[in-house]
Amino acid sequence: MAESSSQVRPHSFADPGHKTLYKFGGIMLILIGICELFANLISFLPGNNGWASPPAVSAATFINTLAHARAAYLSWGLFTIVDFLFVAVIVALYFAFKSVNRDALLIGLVLLFMTAVLDAAVAEVGFFAATSLSTSWAAATDPTLKAAYFVAAQNMVMLTEFAFPYSFAGSFAGLAIIAAVMRKKWKWIGWFGLVLCAFFSLSSVLFMIPATSFMGSFIPLGIFWLFIFSVAAGIRLFKLGVGTS
């Protein structure tokens, strides 16, 4: 009996009836880290906009978008995949950590879910539409039609700009709460997540202030840290499913 208790203790906080879900959620979390890393790297390629605010739509921005259309669509596709993969991860994390602090966990997971919905329904749609409009603008010969594409693209850019602050705040607030819950069982992963959220929040706020905008150059470092966090947490979640965590 004592031996049986010692075998269960290391991962007894997780609901033992959802091992397949933990393995699946762990794999999805690892894929999220990979997709986020490559999507952001593509965004920072020469000629792309990185994390800078989208510029006002003009002929120059349309021409630039056309020159990097493949990269733009690939980046959009990867970010969209991330939004859908989050659903499985959210469910897996709930059953894995609900015994640790159910109320805090629910708040964090709801914030992440709402952020994923906002991204998929608003930000990603706006980004995809603005990129598609650049192709339509290039094919159009009627000046009136070209002007209409400008107006439509500007509206899409405004839609994306509107969603970004809420998406960013919601995702990192949710991640910070979840990391705080993780810290009670996965100490270094939880602490790493909290430090990551603090770094992203501070560097992003300073990036928006002209006098400290140079902090934007540190954001790619945070993106790499986010990749490490996602992969490490994904591996631990997967191990819950095989009973070795």
N, C-alpha and C positions, 0 to 999 in steps of 0.2 A: 504493500500500500504506500509506504514512504517513497519507494522508487517511482511509483506512478505519479505521485504528487510532484516530485522534482522534475519529471519530464514535462508536465503541463505548465509549471510555473513560469518559464521564460516568456511565453506568449499567451498566458491565460487571460489577459485583458481583452483579447479579440474573440468575437463570437465564433466558436469552432464549426458552426454549421454552414459557413460560407467560404470554404477554402478555395473552391474553384473561382469564386468572385475575386478573392485576394490575388490569385495568380493572374487572372485576366486584367484586373485593375493595375497591378504592378507593371505588366507589360505595356499597358496603355500609358502609364505615367512616364515610363522610359521613352516611349515614342513621342510623347509631348515634349520632353526635354530635347530630343533630337530635332523635331520639327521646328520648335521655337528657335533653336540655335541657328539652323540653316536659313530660316525665314528672315531672321534679323541680320545675319551675315549678308544675305542677298540685298537687304534694304540699304546696307552700308557700302555696297559696291560703288565704284566711281560712276557718277552721273545719276545715282539714285538719291532719294531724299533723306535716308536714314530716319532718325527720330525728330528731325526738324519739322516745324509746322508746314503743312502743304502751302505752296506759294499761290498767289492769285492766278487764276487761269488766264493764260495768254497764248499767243501763237508759239512763243518760245517753249512754254511748259508742255504744250501739246506735242511739239516736235521732239522734245526730250523724252516724253513718255513713249512716243512711237519708237524711238531708238532703243528703249529698254523694255519694250512691251513683254517680251518673254520672261524676263526677270520679274517684272511686276506681277504677271499672272501666276508665276511659280510661287512668289512670296505670298500672294493672296491665297492660293490653294493650300499652302502649308498652314497659314494662320487659321483658315477655315477648318481644316482637319483637326487642329488643336481644340477648337471650340466644341466639336462633336465628341472628341475623345474624352473630354472632361467629364461627360455624363457618367461613364463607367467608373472613372476614378473617384468621383464624388460619392457614388453609391458604395464602392468598396471601402473608402475611408470611413464612411458612417458606421458600417458594421464592425470595422476593425477597432475604432476608437470610441464608440458610443458609451462604453462602460467607464472610460476615463473621465470625460466631462461632456455629457451629452448636450447640454444647453449651449455651451460655448462652441462645440463642434458644429451644431446645427446652424448657428449664426454664421460661422466662417464658411460652411459649405453652401448655404443659401446665397451669400455674397458672391462666391465663385460661380454658382449656377446662373445668377442674374447677370453677372459680367459676361459669361459665355453666350447667353441669349442676346444681350445687348451687342456684343461683338458680331455675332452671326447675322442678326437681323438689321443692324444699322451700320456699324463701322465697315464690316467686310462688304456689304452690299454697296455702300457708297464708294468704297475704294474700287471695286470691280466695275461699277457703272462709270466712274470717272475715267478709268483706263480704257474701257470700251468706247467711250465717246470720242477719245482721241483718234481712234481708227475711223470712226464715222466722219469725223471732221476732215480727216485727210482725204477721204473718198468723195466728199461733197464738193460740188462745183458752184452751187447757188450761194451767193453771199448771205442771203437771208437765212438759209439753212445752216451755214457755218456759224452765224451769230447765235442761232438757237442752240447749237451744240455748246457754244461757250457758256451761255446762261445755264444750261442743264448741268454742265460739268462743274460750274461754280457752286451750284446748289448741292451737288454731291460732295464737294470738298467741304462745304459748310456743315453738311450732315456728319461727315467723318470727324471734323474738328469739334462738333458739339458732343459727340459720343465719347471721344478719347479721354477727357478728364474723369468722367464717371467710370469708364471702363478701367482706367489705370488705378483710381482710388479704390474701387470695389475689389479688384483682383488682389491688390497687395494688402488691403485691410483683411480680406478673407484669408489670404495666405498667412498673414501674421498671427491671426487667431488660431488657425489650424496648426501652425508651427509651435505655438505655445502649448497646445494640447499634446502634440507629438513629443515635446520636450520631456514630458513625464515618463515616457517609455523609451523613446529613441533620443537620448539626451543630445548627442552632438548634431544629429540631423535637425532637431528642433531648434537648437541654438543657432545653427547655421542659417536656418530659414528666417529667424528673427533678425539676425544681422543683415541678411540679404534684403529684407523688406526695409529696414532702416536705411541701408545704403541707397537703394533705389529711390526711396521717398525723398531723402535729402538731396541727392545728386540731381534728381528731376526738378525739384523746386528751385534749386540754385541755377539749373540750366535755363529756366524761364526768366531769370533776373539778368538784365543786360550786363551788369558789372561782374557777375559770376557765371556767365554763360559757358566759360571754358570747361565747367564741370561736365558738360555734355560729352566730352572726350572720354570720360570714365564710364559712361553707360555701357559700352561694349564689354567692359570687364564684368559688370553686373550681370550681363546676359550670359556670360560663360559660367558665372557662379550659379545662375538659375539652372543651367544645364546640369551642373554637378548635383545640385539639390534634387532635381527631378529624377535623375538616374539613381542616386543613392536611396531616396525614399521609395522609388519604384522597386528596387532590388529588395529592400526590407519588406515591402508589402507583398511581393511575390513569395518571399521566404515564409511569410505567415501562412501562405497557402500550402506550402510543402512541409510545414511544421519544423522549420529550422531557425526561425527568427528568435 
